[in-house]
């Protein structure tokens, strides 16, 4: 499946989750619900994937990517009033650390679902 098509299908599932749950829950609720919905839609989903942070060839830290879908799209979820530049930077750092070129930053806290794409090939 082409990544653009995959991304569009994932975004559609995100809208389903947002439409069913609405806004107002904590991030973990949306993460768990999105994992369920994506699995039910036939995707392979890894949750809370450990991502090593490297500095000069040495692991200096560890972060956790919320979801990785079909080993090709990183999804970073938020439940915040407004997405900030540091949220986009976090997604880009996860892409760099995992070697995955595409990702989605999804904010469930707003009345209208907010989705931003991250793509290492663009920037």
C-alpha positions in Angstrom: 0.0 0.0 0.0 1.4 3.4 -0.9 2.2 5.6 2.0 -0.2 8.5 0.9 -3.1 6.0 0.7 -2.1 4.5 4.1 -1.9 8.0 5.7 -5.3 8.9 4.3 -6.9 5.7 5.7 -5.3 6.3 9.1 -6.6 9.9 9.2 -10.0 8.5 8.4 -9.8 6.2 11.4 -8.7 9.1 13.6 -11.8 11.0 12.6 -13.9 7.9 13.5 -12.4 7.8 17.0 -12.8 11.6 17.4 -16.4 11.4 16.2 -17.3 8.6 18.6 -15.4 9.9 21.7 -15.5 13.6 21.2 -13.0 15.8 22.9 -12.2 16.1 26.6 -10.4 12.8 27.5 -6.8 12.4 28.3 -4.3 11.4 25.6 -4.0 7.8 26.8 -7.8 7.2 26.2 -7.4 8.4 22.6 -4.2 6.4 22.1 -5.9 3.2 23.3 -9.1 3.8 21.3 -7.1 4.6 18.1 -5.1 1.4 18.5 -8.3 -0.6 18.8 -9.9 1.1 15.8 -6.8 0.8 13.7 -6.5 -2.9 14.5 -10.2 -3.4 13.7 -9.6 -1.7 10.4 -6.9 -4.3 9.6 -3.7 -2.4 10.4 -0.7 -3.7 12.3 -0.2 -1.4 15.2 2.6 -1.2 17.7 1.9 0.9 20.8 4.4 2.8 23.0 7.4 1.8 20.9 10.8 2.5 22.6 12.9 4.9 20.6 16.5 5.3 21.5 18.0 8.8 21.3 21.5 8.8 19.9 24.2 11.3 20.4 27.6 10.8 18.7 26.8 7.1 18.4 25.9 6.6 22.0 22.4 6.1 23.4 21.7 9.0 25.7 18.0 8.6 26.3 14.8 6.8 25.4 11.4 8.1 24.3 8.2 6.2 23.4 6.4 6.7 20.1 2.7 6.5 20.8 1.8 4.3 17.8 3.6 2.9 14.7 1.3 1.6 12.0 2.3 -1.1 9.5 5.9 -0.3 10.5 5.8 2.8 8.2 3.8 5.6 9.9 4.6 7.1 13.3 1.6 8.6 15.1 2.1 11.1 17.9 -1.1 11.8 19.8 -1.9 14.9 21.8 -4.9 16.1 23.8 -3.9 19.8 24.1 -5.7 23.1 23.6 -3.4 23.9 20.6 -0.6 22.1 18.8 2.7 23.8 19.3 5.9 23.8 17.2 7.6 21.6 19.8 4.9 18.9 19.2 5.9 18.9 15.5 9.5 18.8 16.5 8.9 15.8 18.7 7.3 13.9 15.8 10.2 14.8 13.5 12.7 13.6 16.1 10.8 10.3 16.3 10.9 9.9 12.6 14.7 10.5 12.6 15.2 8.1 15.5 13.1 5.3 14.0 14.2 5.8 10.4 10.6 6.0 9.4 10.0 8.8 6.9 6.3 9.7 7.5 4.3 10.5 10.5 1.1 12.1 11.8 0.6 14.5 14.7 -3.0 14.2 15.9 -4.7 16.4 18.5 -7.9 15.0 19.9 -8.6 17.8 22.4 -10.2 20.3 20.0 -13.8 20.2 18.9 -12.5 19.6 15.3 -9.8 17.0 15.0 -6.4 18.5 14.3 -4.0 16.6 12.1 -0.5 17.6 10.9 1.8 15.5 8.7 5.4 15.0 9.3 7.7 13.9 6.4 11.4 13.7 6.5 11.6 13.8 2.7 10.1 17.3 2.8 12.2 19.0 5.4 
